[in-house]
């Protein structure tokens, strides 16, 4: 990868048509170097199509994809799009050997290290067809990681997994990103899970990116929002701020909106001491799925 490049993948006005069906329409987004970039969208939104194009499995009808590294070097892009392509009658190690051979890599002890890294070092001669879904996903990730790629592309890797499997995949990807410096592009329709993993997000709907957002901004989209009704908002707002709440004031309704979690008794007592008497409090718990639905419209599949 070029030392001057601050991105790994840059998608610009990419469209993809299948006859009269427009799978992608002028899609654009940029994946920062070292990020875990989450593509969030409902089933059929275009996530798999753009991942296939980025990984080189398909060509766009129009637009371009730029890479911040030498794309021609075999193995620089690791991809697990849709189901892992594994030999069910072979062991985990044998599957990795075949992958190394496909990439022209030397068969060495890095195979064992990769298996240990993904938690499959003790599977021995057990056939991959006997693996759980989570184990097969981890094997697929190990195969995609062969050759130490610059970017790892994963399409719905947690789909269908039980809670333990989801945690294992999430911990593995965080470990890959932090310890090996791998940039990861991951798609899912489950925003609540991606929010625990990704550093950057692109919301996809109708073959387009409707919004790019950083994890810090997304965190502020959910949480507890409280409406404080008070005749002296100028006295109440400093109290709320002192308790760590972010506030906004609606001058028309006279309502103070506060975001964050708090102890209501402490707030009421502190407000009383400051000369602000709270007449009414209304709390509303917002969540990330609601934010997603409001952003793309309609109902969520998550």
N, C-alpha and C positions, 0 to 999 in steps of 0.2 A: 504494500500500500504506500502511496506517496505520502511523505512526511508533511506536505503542505495541505493535504486534503483533510477537510473537517467533516466530510460525509463518507459513508460507505456506499449507499445507493441513493440516486436521485432520479425520481420518476417525473417526467414532464409531458403533460398532455397525451397520455397513453390511452388509446381506444382499442377495443377488440370487438370485432363483429363475427358472428357465426351466421352467415346468410343475412337474414333480415333482423336477427336478434342482436341487440347491442349489449354485450356483457360489460364493457367498460366504456365510459364516455369522458374523454379528456381528463383522466385521473392524474393528479400531481401530488407528490409529497417527497420529503427528504428525510433520510434515515441518518442521524448523527453517528459519527464514529464512537464506538464504545457503548452505545445505548442498547436497551431492550425495547424495541419498538413494537407496540401493540396495534394491530389492525382490528378494529372493533366493528362488527356489523352483523346484521341478521343473515340467516342462511340464504344464499342466492344474491347477496349484495355485491359480489365481485371479488371477494377476498382470495379465493383459490385461484381465480384466473390471473390476477396480478402477481401472485406468488409464482405461478408457473412461468409467467413471462420473465420475472426477475431472475429465476433460477435457470432460464434458458431452455425450458421444456416447450415453450411456445413463442411465437413471434407476434408482436403487436400489429394491428392493422395500420395504426399511425402513432406518432409520438416517439419518444426515445427514453431509454434507460441508461444512465451513466453510472459508472462504478469508480470508487476512489481507490482502486487497486488494479492489478493486472488480471482482468477477467479471463484472459486466454489461458492462464496457468490452470491446469487441471486440478480440481480439488479446492480451489480458492472459494468456491461457493458450495456449502453443504446444505442439502435440502431434504426435508421429510414432508412431502406434499401428499395429502390424503393418507392412505394406509402404508405402513412400512413394507418395503419390498424385501421380504426375508425368505430364506429357504427353511420351511417348517420341519423338514426331516434332518436338518443339520444343527449342530450346537451353536452357541453364541460365538465361540471362537472361530468356528469354520465359516460362519457368515461374514465375520470381519476379514478373514483371510481372502474370501472371494471378492470382497469390496476393495481390499488393498490391491489385488491382482487387476481388477477393473481400472483402477487409477494408476497402475504402473508403479506402485509403492513397494519398497523393500519389506519383506515379511520379517519382522523383528519383534523385540519385546514390547514395542509400543502398543501392540495389540492387547497384551495382558494389562498394560497400564490403562488403556482406554476402557477395558471391561471393568477394571477395579473402580475407575472414576465414576462409571454409571451404575455401580452397585451390582454388577453381574459377574464378578470375579470368581465366585464360588459355584457357578452353575455346572461346571464340568462338562460331561458329555450329554447332558439333558437336551433333548431336542427342542428347538425354538417353538415348535407347534404345541408343546406342553406348557409354554410360558403363559402367565396371566397377561391381560391386556396391558397393564402397566409395565411389565417386564419387556413385552414386545416393543412398546413405545421407547423404552430406554435403550433397547438394542438398536432400534431405528436411529436414535440420536447418536449412539456410538458409531454407527455406520456413516451417518452424515458428517460426523466429526473427523473421519479418516482423512489424513492429509493436512490437519490443522487449518481449516478454512478461515478466511477473513470474516465471513458472515454465515450465519446459520439460519435457514428459513424453515419455519415449522408451522404447518397448517393444522389448526385445531388439535394440538397434541394432548389436551386434557379431556377431549370429548369422549364420553362414555366411561371415564374412570371413576372409581369409588373415591371417597374423601382421602383415604390414605395414599392412593395412587396419585391424586392431584398434588398432594403435599410433596411427594417424592419427586415428581417431575418439576414442580416449582423450585424446590431446593436445588435440584440438579442444574437447572438453567441459571439460577442466580450464581451458583458456584462456577459454572462455565464462563459467565460474563465477568465475574470479579477476579477469579484466579487465572484464567487463560486469556482474558481480554477480548473474548469473542463478541462481536456485535450480533444480536439476535433479532430477527423479525418474526413475530409470532402472531397468529390470528386466533380469534375466538369470538363467539357470540355471547360469552359469559363475562360481562364487564367486571362484576364483583371479584372474579378470580384474577383477571388480568391486572386489576388495580393493585393487587398485592405483589406484582412482579415487574411490570413495565415502568420505564422511565419517561417514555414518550408515547403518544397515542395519535392515531388517525381514525376518525369515525367515517365509515364507508356506508353509503346508501345509494342504490340505483346506479352502481358502477362509477360513482364519483366519491371523492373525499369531501365531506361537508364541513369538517373541522379538524385541525391539528391542535394538540394541546399537550402541555407538559404535565408530569405527574403531580407537581405541586398545585397546579391550577385545578386538576381533577379532584384532588383531595378536598378543595374548598367547595366543590359542587355538592358534596354530601354532608351529612351531619345534622345537628340540631339547630333549628332556627326558631327564635322566640320573638313574639310580638309583645312589647311592653306598652301599656296604656297608662300615661302619666301626664298630669297637668303641667309639670315643670321638667320637660325633657333636658333642658340645659344643665339641670342638677343631676339627673339620672345618668346621662351618657358618661360622664367621668367615672361614676361608680362602676358601671358595666365594663368600661375600658380597664379599670384598675383590677378587675377580676379576670382579665384575659379575654374578654369578649370583643369581637369586631362589631361595630355598630354602624347603622345608617338610619337617617331620620327622614320620614315622609312628612313634609310640612303641611300638606293638604289634609291628611288624616290625623296628624299629630301622633302617629305611632312610631316608636323606636324599635327597629329590627336589630336583634343581636344574634350573632352566629357563634356557636361553641357550646361547650358543656359547663355546668355550674351547679352550685348548691343554692337552691331557691331561698332557703331561710337566710343564708348569709347575705344574699343580694338584697332581700327585703329589709333586713336590719341595717345594712350599710346605707341603703337608699334613705331610710327613715332618718338616720343620723345626719345625712347630707341635706335634709329638708325636702326630699322628693318622696311623695306618697304614691305608691303604685296602686292603681285602681283595678287593673286587670292584667292577666298574663295568659297568653295563648302560645303553646309550643307545638311545633310541627317537625317531625322527623323526616328528613329527605334522604333518599338513597341514590346510588349511582345508576341503578337501572331506570329510575324515574327520569334522571337527567338524560340518559341515553334515549329514552322514548321521546322526550320533549325535543331533543336535538334532531332526530331523524323523522319524527312523526309516526303515527300509527301505534301498533302494539309490539312489544318486545317478544322475541322468541326465547329469550334467556330464561 
